[in-house]
């Protein structure tokens, strides 16, 4: 089996008090993807602390995590990450982004990210695949996916050469691609339900009591994180 090197761009870390649930993000992503793609070999880059690949050619695919930061924050590592994204795009690297990674894909390449007028999106939301944009890598096919969200920033303007693939009621740009080799999704397929619940309970004052209650209630809905992960694996295979 030929190994595929996946560079995980770590833009944040799980707080110490939550590590007992599922570890750090470098633990969550392999747990999600390895059963579906045992040939994937993860390499970790703590970009939030300034540790970047020496070259975009170090890995076959890059995967960017979520973050407590915003992509428009004026921090050195965020400026460096934007430059790295532009290098990836110029060299036609394969890329997968979740939440902050999804937003960075837009912001770095000429789009616009800002806080959403609806406020926080938390809990399980229905992602609706847009008619005419279903592709062979969305296999097995499904019209709507229930996925976990934890964000208040959203993509408001797409970069050039982009296509929206899915939308949600409170998130118009829920999933999109740039060209044929870069994919972003606003959801968190890597989050276990218990971690999402812990985050919501710890952020009630920021999210709002009513929205938190609705988010917690939504956690009883069917969840399609594994299918989203399968689509992401298939996306990589389709362009590798």
ABEGO torsion letter per residue (X at the ends): XBBBBBBBBBABBBBAAAAAAAEBAAAAAAAAAAAABAABBBBBBBAAAGBBBABAAABABBBBBBBABBAABBBAAAAAAAAAAAAAAAAGBBBBBBEAAAAAAAAAAGBBBBBBAAEBBBEBBBBBBBBGABBAABOBBBABBBBBBBBABBBABBBBGBBBABBBAABABABBBBEAABBBBABBAABBAAAAAAAAAAAAAAAEAAAAAAAAAAAABBBAAAAAAAAAAAAAAAAX
